Amino acid sequence: MTAGIDEAGRGPLAGDVFAAAVILDPARRINGLADSKTLTEAKRESLAHRIREKALAWSIASATVAEIDQLNILAATMLAMRRAFEGLAAASGIPVAELVLVDGNQVPRGLNVPCHAIVRGDALHACISAASILAKTARDAQLRQLHTQYPEYAFDQHKGYGTALHLARLKTHGPCPVHRTTFRPVRVLICPPAGEPFLA
């Protein structure tokens, strides 16, 4: 019983960081699993539907913008991963995973199960690929919803990443409640360094 865990949204300037945990069913193969970053949005959405339908267990969790600003992004990411893993037992009704494979070079603490961090694991292990797809599609859905609340930032286009479009909108409108105030491009708009003008 191997669970794969991955995250989405460590780098953006806005929105929560998401994580997913997945235990695949060997008897119900899902073709096309890959690192979510290499897939088109339509392909990710299609695969996410099949993962939710065919996996033995899956769970999606997040850490909020407030938690990111309070803890730092690494700690918040580990928190989201732990929440996703803990959600597996509640979602599945099957025994807890006996092994956890985590994308990256660190594992969340407190899982009480053998864990292995695997760099580029989302391209090497199907269970991590599945987790990366669920985490990415869930985060994208949040950013589309945030776009309806704050259309002036075009969250539906850049998904919160620090693109030229996003930075331009930030300078025009200033940060909103879903921006991560500890990330430098946002922080300097709130508290410009001495000698620099306020940019908003």
Residue, then its C-alpha position, 0 to 999 in steps of 0.5 A: m500500500t504505497a501512497g504518493i504525495d505531491e504539492a502545487g503552488r509553492g512559487p506563486l504570489a497568491g492563493d493557498v498551497f495545495a497537496a494531494a495524496v494518492i494510493l493507486d489500485p494496481a487492478r485499475r490502471i490509469n494510462g497517461l499519468a505524468d508530471s502535471k507540469t508536462l500536461t495540458e490543462a485539459k489532459r490534467e482535468s481528464l486524468a484528475h477525474r479518472i484518478r478520483e474514480k479509480a484510485l483506492a484512496w485519494s485526498i486533497a488538502s491545503a495550507t492557507v495564505a495566512e498559514i504561509d505568511q505565518l509559517n513560511i512556504l516550506a513549513a506550510t507545504m509540509l503542513a498541507m502534505r501531512r493534512a493530505f496524508e491524514g485525509l487518506a484514512a478518512a476517505s478510504g476506509i482501507p488500511v493506512a498506507e505502508l509506504v509514502l513516496v514524496d516528490g522533492n527532497q524533504v518529507p513531512r514530519g509525523l506521518n508515522v509511516p516509512c517515507h522517502a523523498i524522491v527528486r523528480g518523483d512526479a516523473l518517476h512514480a505513478c502514485i506521485s504523478a497522480a498526486s501532482i495532478l490532483a494538487k494542481t487541478a485543485r489549486d487551479a480551481q481555487l485560482r479560477q474562483l478567486h478570479t471571480q472575486y478579484p477579476e482585476y488581477a487576472f488570476d484565471q490567466h497566471k494562476g497567481y504566479g509572478t508573471a509580467l501580467h500579474l506584476a503589472r496588475l499588482k503595481t496598479h491595484g496593490p495586493c489583495p487579501v489572497h496575496r502572500t505578504t511575505f513574498r518579496p514582490v508583494r512585500v515591497l508593495i506594502c513596505p517599500p525599502a527605504g528610498e524606494p517609492f510605494l509602487a501601488 
